[in-house]
Amino acid sequence: MTDEPWFVYLLECRTRRVYTGVTPDLVNRMTLHRSGRGAAFTRINPPERVLGAKLFVNRSEAQKIEARIKRLPAAQKRFLAAEWSKQHPVDERAQEALTLG
């Protein structure tokens, strides 16, 4: 098994809640969220936009960061996403995969 880079991403949901997840393929994962097959949370709280995403060296590192972020309040998650977006703008294809149907 190869160690491939994984994204940690944050989504703004219709309910104003912030979802945190990990994936090696951001565009495909957004397509799954849009279709209702991404996660139970996003089936109940449909995502509307990608707030931010950052690439980490492997799945293990991404999951460690994801676990820390999930414990943060929504305001801190939004701040973190804004900081990430300054350094790593969200790929337009990922945003389109989430919002286009």
Contacts in CASP RR format, 6 or more apart in sequence:
PFRMAT RR
TARGET T0000
AUTHOR 0000-0000-0000
METHOD contacts of the structure
MODEL  1
MTDEPWFVYLLECRTRRVYTGVTPDLVNRMTLHRSGRGAAFTRINPPERV
LGAKLFVNRSEAQKIEARIKRLPAAQKRFLAAEWSKQHPVDERAQEALTL
G
3 57 0 8 1.000
3 58 0 8 1.000
3 59 0 8 1.000
4 24 0 8 1.000
4 58 0 8 1.000
4 59 0 8 1.000
5 24 0 8 1.000
5 55 0 8 1.000
5 56 0 8 1.000
5 57 0 8 1.000
5 58 0 8 1.000
6 22 0 8 1.000
6 23 0 8 1.000
6 24 0 8 1.000
6 55 0 8 1.000
6 56 0 8 1.000
6 58 0 8 1.000
6 59 0 8 1.000
6 61 0 8 1.000
6 62 0 8 1.000
6 63 0 8 1.000
7 22 0 8 1.000
7 23 0 8 1.000
7 24 0 8 1.000
7 26 0 8 1.000
7 29 0 8 1.000
7 53 0 8 1.000
7 54 0 8 1.000
7 55 0 8 1.000
7 56 0 8 1.000
7 62 0 8 1.000
8 20 0 8 1.000
8 21 0 8 1.000
8 22 0 8 1.000
8 53 0 8 1.000
8 54 0 8 1.000
8 56 0 8 1.000
8 62 0 8 1.000
8 65 0 8 1.000
8 66 0 8 1.000
8 69 0 8 1.000
9 20 0 8 1.000
9 21 0 8 1.000
9 22 0 8 1.000
9 23 0 8 1.000
9 26 0 8 1.000
9 29 0 8 1.000
9 50 0 8 1.000
9 51 0 8 1.000
9 52 0 8 1.000
9 53 0 8 1.000
9 54 0 8 1.000
9 94 0 8 1.000
10 18 0 8 1.000
10 19 0 8 1.000
10 20 0 8 1.000
10 21 0 8 1.000
10 50 0 8 1.000
10 51 0 8 1.000
10 52 0 8 1.000
10 53 0 8 1.000
10 69 0 8 1.000
10 77 0 8 1.000
10 78 0 8 1.000
10 80 0 8 1.000
10 81 0 8 1.000
11 18 0 8 1.000
11 19 0 8 1.000
11 21 0 8 1.000
11 33 0 8 1.000
11 42 0 8 1.000
11 47 0 8 1.000
11 48 0 8 1.000
11 49 0 8 1.000
11 50 0 8 1.000
11 51 0 8 1.000
11 98 0 8 1.000
12 18 0 8 1.000
12 47 0 8 1.000
12 48 0 8 1.000
12 49 0 8 1.000
12 50 0 8 1.000
12 51 0 8 1.000
13 19 0 8 1.000
13 42 0 8 1.000
13 45 0 8 1.000
13 46 0 8 1.000
13 47 0 8 1.000
13 48 0 8 1.000
14 45 0 8 1.000
14 46 0 8 1.000
14 47 0 8 1.000
14 48 0 8 1.000
15 45 0 8 1.000
16 74 0 8 1.000
17 45 0 8 1.000
17 74 0 8 1.000
18 51 0 8 1.000
18 74 0 8 1.000
18 77 0 8 1.000
18 78 0 8 1.000
18 81 0 8 1.000
19 39 0 8 1.000
19 41 0 8 1.000
19 42 0 8 1.000
19 45 0 8 1.000
19 47 0 8 1.000
20 66 0 8 1.000
20 69 0 8 1.000
20 70 0 8 1.000
20 77 0 8 1.000
21 39 0 8 1.000
21 66 0 8 1.000
22 59 0 8 1.000
22 62 0 8 1.000
22 63 0 8 1.000
22 66 0 8 1.000
23 29 0 8 1.000
24 59 0 8 1.000
26 50 0 8 1.000
26 53 0 8 1.000
26 91 0 8 1.000
26 94 0 8 1.000
27 91 0 8 1.000
27 93 0 8 1.000
27 94 0 8 1.000
27 97 0 8 1.000
28 97 0 8 1.000
29 38 0 8 1.000
30 47 0 8 1.000
30 50 0 8 1.000
30 94 0 8 1.000
30 95 0 8 1.000
30 97 0 8 1.000
30 98 0 8 1.000
31 97 0 8 1.000
31 98 0 8 1.000
32 38 0 8 1.000
33 39 0 8 1.000
33 42 0 8 1.000
33 47 0 8 1.000
33 98 0 8 1.000
34 47 0 8 1.000
34 97 0 8 1.000
34 98 0 8 1.000
34 99 0 8 1.000
34 100 0 8 1.000
34 101 0 8 1.000
36 42 0 8 1.000
36 43 0 8 1.000
36 46 0 8 1.000
37 43 0 8 1.000
47 98 0 8 1.000
48 98 0 8 1.000
48 99 0 8 1.000
49 95 0 8 1.000
49 98 0 8 1.000
49 99 0 8 1.000
50 90 0 8 1.000
50 94 0 8 1.000
50 95 0 8 1.000
50 98 0 8 1.000
51 77 0 8 1.000
51 78 0 8 1.000
51 81 0 8 1.000
51 82 0 8 1.000
51 85 0 8 1.000
51 90 0 8 1.000
52 81 0 8 1.000
52 82 0 8 1.000
52 84 0 8 1.000
52 85 0 8 1.000
52 88 0 8 1.000
52 90 0 8 1.000
53 84 0 8 1.000
53 88 0 8 1.000
53 90 0 8 1.000
53 91 0 8 1.000
53 94 0 8 1.000
54 65 0 8 1.000
54 84 0 8 1.000
54 87 0 8 1.000
54 88 0 8 1.000
55 88 0 8 1.000
56 62 0 8 1.000
56 65 0 8 1.000
69 77 0 8 1.000
69 80 0 8 1.000
72 80 0 8 1.000
END
